[in-house]
Amino acid sequence: MKKQYSTYQQTCEFLANAMREYPDLIQVNSIGETWEKRPIMMATISNDVSNAGNKPALLYTGSIHAREWIGNELAIKFIQYIIDNHQYHPMLASALNSSSLYIVPCLNPDGFEYSHTHFSFWRKNRRDNGDNTFGVDLNRNFGVRFKKGTDTSSAIYSGPAAFSEPETQAIKVFVETHPNIRVALDYHSQGNVFFPAHKFNHEKEIEGTDLNVLCANMNNEIRKVTGREYGIHRGKPPFNLIHGSGREYYYDRGIMSIVVEVGSRNIPDYLQYMAQSIDENIPALLLAFRTVRNYVKEAPPRIENFNVTDITADSVSLSWDSLENKAIYFEIFRSDTSKSACSRENLIAITHSGEFTDIQLKSGQMYYYNLHAIDPSNMLNSPFSPEIRLKTKLAPDEFSRALLPGKSDIGYLGEYSLDANKKHFGRNSMFIGVSSKKGICFGLIAFSLKNLSPELTIKSAIFSLYPMNRVGAKIETYGEWSISILDANTLEDISDFNQVQNAVPLHTLGQTIESDHLRQGIWKEWHFNGVERALLQNQITSGRILFRIQGPNTLPLGQKSQLMQFDIGYGPFGGGVHYRPFLDIIYRAKPTELRLTPVALNTISRHKIDEDCLSCGFDSEGGVVYGQMAFTLDQLPDPQETVITEAYLVMQNKNSINTNKDIRFTIELAELKDLDYVSVKNRQKIEFIGYEISNTQLKKSAQHHLIFDSYCRQDLERLHSEEKPVYFIIRPTAISQERDAIIDWSCNDKNNEPSLMINYVTRRKNAVSLPTNLTLTIENSMVKLSWDNPEDKDFIGCYVVRNCFHPPMSPFDGVKLYAGKDQYTYDKYGNANIPKYYSVFSYDVVPNYSKPASICYKVTDTFVVNEDFIDIDHFDEMLSEYENDDGDIE
């Protein structure tokens, strides 16, 4: 298998031949020399390559870890792709004209050769440490947040000092002498995940949206080739990720920097897996190269003050600062999942204005908005404004619940850890799948349903789970992860592996995750179909619902692990409440039915008004005779808590007209000032109720239902709130003049008299007051927020969210810090040295969210921030799951 891969010598020969055959396109030179005196070769690629230093550039580095051969292989194949297509591919040719590529296929030649000739899974370089150990992890040896290593035998030994190694020194000098580098891609294996750069703050940086969008757009190109979906993961508490990496070094210099982890093994079967990885990443690389031209001073600046101005159940209004250059226009992208691409498919508006209203949205749904500007004179894009996240309001008759599991209700169960399984709950991440050390592993999550009524109707249900690490899923396109609903009454102990394994599912959700769709760092959602919603509704009577999450349960010969790690939001490895699994339910309450009878019936003709009877048609002179009904709504509850879900009139006709002519009768909702013929004739028409009733229908049936549309239901609610009666006018229409054609709609039988049927639910329409007296203090280097809860009988709690760029106008536009009835909370993971905004929203049982109480945190002092987080590599070693000879991350 190894013979199918290129050696370092073959790579150098390929580069030399490429330069010899295409001297105007490719230049090759050594940027340094290794401990073992090998040259570190770089290819510079651009049309008119001698001018490459004057163009914005993308830096590609590969195989900084010796055993991660994808970096070297992809570089060779990408260069060959450029050679084969640069004269014919218009987008590639355009990119080569405007930008440059610096490609270092292998930044660790000594370790790479050692991996080829002796130990396949060697990771470090070949420095002689002087104590019978060799090697430094070059991706721990850069100068940003460098931590001096002490264990020279460790696979992640960082070296005696920052940039102590000739390889890191070489790339450092090159980067510092080439300020035209705008984007850096560092190719690794394994995990099928993008790792955008970060600043160790566990808070979003201003470039975060640009980095995520670039990753998502590259991901889109990968998906087109193989259907595989990569994760996007910038890191989160409690992980401080890695110190001294190249990615953070480049980012610290203002370069858009991303690590790309490719594949599920370091040295996989070439024809079956490596060829796929290469083929899917070439279009992604090309896309990244094409974006480099936008990172120049001539591009428009990032648009400021992008924020929400209004949210309804079916629309969102956005605004932002316009630019002085009136030729510049704006593009707005909308997605319904996080970390999505921004492309033609989800471009929803192009506008010169500084505002936009998005319409025809779904109620109670998450949406994500991105904005950038384009200068038509050079077609350069601005950087993206920070992404806006929000949820539309619920429809007037909807309620929702976001259910979270308690600490004792979430955990994983391992086949070989029977005695420890109970301790996993509320502490360890969920490891789901199978491995040689843990055996078969299930995840188990219980949600309490005790606060839900069995009489409700579930409109939608979405279960969300956060995949936090897929490095243990080592086999490409093998297995799938699914969720089963178990009968909670049949399990005595949910931490008992055998009980959980042997439980017979009530139902397995139709949606599964295939292994090549395990997207680390991107929430996975299961949308319940109608059958599943009905089953969920049936579980309400038992008080809880129990989910078993399962993956593959066997391993192919020679394989050791196919485990996926999911966050539980608890314990030392969890990211807090923001990353807790949740079940989001939107439902409707059972309506109350009310039958109203008229308080007045009148027949109104030109000459008289007949009370207590209801007729309409044409009199003996052909004049129109109107029927009029009045109802009062005082039997309905408080208007501020009454939502009319359905309304209709029930009408009985006592006779029909003995004619075949087309005579029809219409009922209108109307405003009347006086009850006389002129006033009725000149009435203020509000809307028609249902459709007209023909004489033919009168002959066929004596009972008729006229349905209120949504507009008329809203007007009923308005009249209720204004304590006004409801007036209806019945009038005839005919194509030709008619005489003596009167229909009697009145009835002496109370059960059959005209009636107004109203179905309604009791639901608060307006939010409770916003919190008051919001203040900030610092305690133990953490921001503490304090406020006063509103005094309202319907107050349930407050929802606290942090946003680094603008005051959150939606409780979902930022990082959730707290939800509950307390009047304070701490920003546990935020960095007190970074300015930011906080908003506190009050909410009721619906929930309706109040307007935000917002506050800007400004840094006036410098605080010591605890950085004793868990290094991801040490975390993996601590789990001892990922074998020393073939387990890696960055």
Residue, then its C-alpha position, 0 to 999 in steps of 0.5 A: m500500500k505504501k508504494q502507491y504514495s509518493t516519497y519525499q524524493q519523488t515529490c522533489e523530482f515532481l516539483a523540479n519537472a513542473m518548474r522546468e516545463y512551466p517556468d512562467l507558471i511555477q517556481v520551486n525553491s527551498i525555504g530551509e533545511t532540516w536536521e538531516k539536511r533535507p531541503i524544505m521545498m516550496a512551489t510558487i504558482s501564479n500566472d507571471v510567476s515572477n510577479a507572485g509577491n505582488k498578488p494576494a496569496l494562499l499558503y498551503t502547508g502539508s504533512i507537518h506531522a510525518r504520518e499524515w501523508i494526505g498533505n503531501e499527496l494532495a499538494i502534488k495532485f493539486i499542482q498537477y490539476i493546475i498544470d492540466n487546467h490553467q489554460y482552459h478553466p476560466m475560474l482557475a485562470s482568473a485566480l492565477n491572474s489575480s492571486s498566488l499560491y505558495i505550496v509546501p507539500c511537506l513541512n516535515p521531510d525528515g519525519f516523513e521519510y522516517s514514516h516511509t522507511h521505518f515507522s509508518f505512524w511516526r509523528k514528529n520531526r527527527r531532532d536528536n533530543g540528546d536523551n535517547t529520544f527523537g523528535v519535536d511535534l512541529n505543530r506545537n513549536f510555533g511561537v503563539r501560546f508556546k508551552k515548553g515541553t518536558d517529556t521528550s518522548s511524548a508524541i506532542y513534545s513541543g521542543p525546548a523553545a518556540f521555533s527551536e526547529p529548522e522547519t518552523q524557523a523556515i516557514k516563520v521567515f518565509v511568512e514574515t517576509h511575504p506580507n501578501i499571504r492572506v489565507a493559510l490552509d494547513y492539511h492534516s489527517q484525520g477527522n474530516v473536519f475544518f478547524p478555523a483559527h482561534k485566539f484561545n478566548h472561547e469567544k467569537e472573533i470578528e473574522g469568525t464568520d469569514l472563517n466559517v463561511l470559507c470552510a462551509n463553502m469548501n465543504n459544499e465543494i467536497r459534498k458535490v464530489t463524494g457526498r461527504e460532509y466535513g465538520i467545522h469546529r473552532g473549539k469551545p470550553p473547556f478545551n484550550l485546543i493546542h498551543g504553539s500551532g502553525r494555525e494560530y501563528y498565521y492567524d496572529r499575523g492577520i492571516m485567515s488560517i484553517v487546519v483541514e483534517v482529511g480522512s479517517r486514518n493517516i495512511p489509508d487504502y490509497l485506491q479506496y480512500m486516499a483517492q476519494s480524499i484527494d478528489e473531493n478536496i481539489p475543488a475545495l482548494l480551488l474555491a479557497f484560492r479564488t477567494v484570496r483576491n477579496y482580502v486586499k485593501e481595495a475591497p469594501p470594508r466589513i459592514e458595521n452594525f448588522n443587526v435585527t430590528d424586528i422579528t415576527a412569526d413569519s418575517v425578520s427585519l434587518s438593518w446595517d450601516s450603508l457605505e459612502n460609495k453608493a455604487i456598492y451593493f449588499e448580498i444577504f444569505r439565509s440558512d436554517t442550519s448553522k455553519s452553512a455555505c453562502s452561495r447562490e442557493n441561499l442568496i435571498a436578496i441583493t440590495h443597495s439599501g441599508e435594510f431588508t425584511d425577509i418574509q414568508l418564514k416559518s414560525g418558531q424556526m431558527y434562521y442564520y443571516n450573513l451579509h457582505a458588500i460587493d464593489p461592482s467596479n472590481m467585483l471584490n467582496s467585503p468581509f462578512s459581518p458577524e452572523i446573526r442567529l435568531k428564532t422567529k416568534l411562535a404563531p399566535d396559537e403555538f407554544s413551545r418547550a425546549l427540554l433539557p436532560g438532567k445530569s442523571d438522565i444523560g450518559y453513555l454505557g460501555e460494554y467493557s465498563l459495566d461498573a463505571n457506567k453509572k459514573h459516566f452520567g452527567r460527567n463524561s461525553m457520550f461515546i457511541g459506536v464500538s471499539s476494541k477497548k470500550g466494546i459496544c457503546f450506547g448513549l442514553i438520554a431521558f427527557s421529562l414530559k411532566n409539564l406537557s398536557p396529554e391533550l396537546t397536539i405536537k406540531s413539530a419536534i426536533f432533537s439536537l445533539y452536538p458532535m464534538n470529536r470524531v477522531g475515534a471514528k476511524i473507518e470511512t463509510y462504515g456504520e450509521w448512528s441512529i436514535s431509538i425511543l425506548d419504553a421508559n417503564t421497562l427499564e429499571d436502571i438506565s445506566d445498566f448496559n444489558q438492560v439498555q442493549n436488550a431493550v426493544p425499541l418502540h420506534t427507531l427514528g427514520q433519520t440516521i447519520e452515516s459515517d461520512h456525515l458525522r460533522q464535528g462542531i455542527w449541531k445534528e438535528w433529528h426532525f420527527n415525522g408524523v408517526e414519530r410525533a404521535l409516538l412522542q405525544n403518547q409518551i406524555t402520559s408516562g411522564r418522560i421519553l427515553f432515547r437510545i443512541q446507537g452506532p455500529n456494533t461490530l468492527p471489520l478485521g484489523q480495525k480498532s475504533q468506530l466511536m463518535q463523541f457527543d457533548i452532554g453539556y455537563g462535567p469537566f469535558g462538557g461545554g456548558v448549557h449552550y451545548r446540552p442536547f435538547l428536544d425542541i417541541i412546538y405544540r398547540a393546546k386543545p381549544t375550547e369550543l364556544r357557541l354564541t347565539p345572536v343578541a339581535l336579528n333584523t330584517i331591513s328593507r327600504h320601508k321598514i325594519d322587522e326585529d327578531c327575524l332574519s330574512c334577505g332577498f328581493d322584495s316585490e319591487g325588486g329592492v334589496v332586503y338585508g338581514q342583520m345579526a349581532f353577537t357579543l363576545d363577552q363570554l370569551p376570556d381576557p382578550q390579552e389571553t384569548v387566541i381564536t383558532e377557528a370561527y364559523l357561522v352556522m346558518q339554517n334556511k327555512n325555505s328556498i326560491n322556486t326558480n332556476k335563476d342564479i341567486r346567491f347570498t353573501i355574509e359580510l363582517a361589517e361595522l354599523k353605526d346606525l340600524d337603518y336602510v341607508s346606513v346598512k347600504n353604505r356600511q363599512k365592509i370588513e370582509f366576506i365570511g366564507y363563500e356565497i351560498s347559491n339558491t341551488q345549495l339552499k335546495k340541497s341542504a338546509q344547514h350551511h357553515l361559513i368559515f372565517d379566514s385568518y384575517c376575519r379571526q384577527d378582526l374578531e379578536r380586535l372587536h373582542s379587545e375593543e369590547k364591541p359587538v360583531y355585526f353580520i350583514i346578509r345580502p342577495t346578489a343576482i345577475s338580473q333583477e329579481r322580485d319576491a325572492i326572500i329567504d328566511w334564516s330565522c328559526n324558532d328552535k333555539n338549537n337551529e337558530p343562527s350561531l357563531m362558533i368559536n374555538y379558542v385557546t388561552r395563551r398570553k399574547n404579549a411578553v412580560s416586562l423586560p428585566t430592570n437594573l441590569t448591572l455588571t461586576i467582576e468576581n474572580s476574573m469573571v463577569k457577573l450580571s445582576w438584574d431585577n426580575p419583573e413582577d408578573k404572575d406569568f413570569i417564568g424566568c430570564y434568558v441571558v445571552r452574550n454577543c461580542f459584536h452587537p447587543p443581542m436583539s434575539p435570545f438566540d443571537g449569541v452564546k446562552l449563559y443562563a435561563g431561570k428565575d435567579q437574578y444573577t449569573y456568571d459568564k464562566y467561559g468568557n474572557a473578561n479582557i474582551p469587550k462584549y454585549y449582554s442581553v437579558f430577556s424575560y419570558d413566560v410559559v408560551p414562551n413570549y420573550s421580552k425586549p432585551a435589557s442590554i449592557c455593554y461590557k467595556v474593559t477597564d482593567t486587565f484580569v488574569v484568566n484561568e487557562d487550565f483547560i484540557d488540551i485536546d491531545h491530552f484529553d485523547e490520551m486520558l481516554s486512552e481510546y485512540e491508539n498510539d500508532d494511528g490516532d491524531i488531531e491537528 
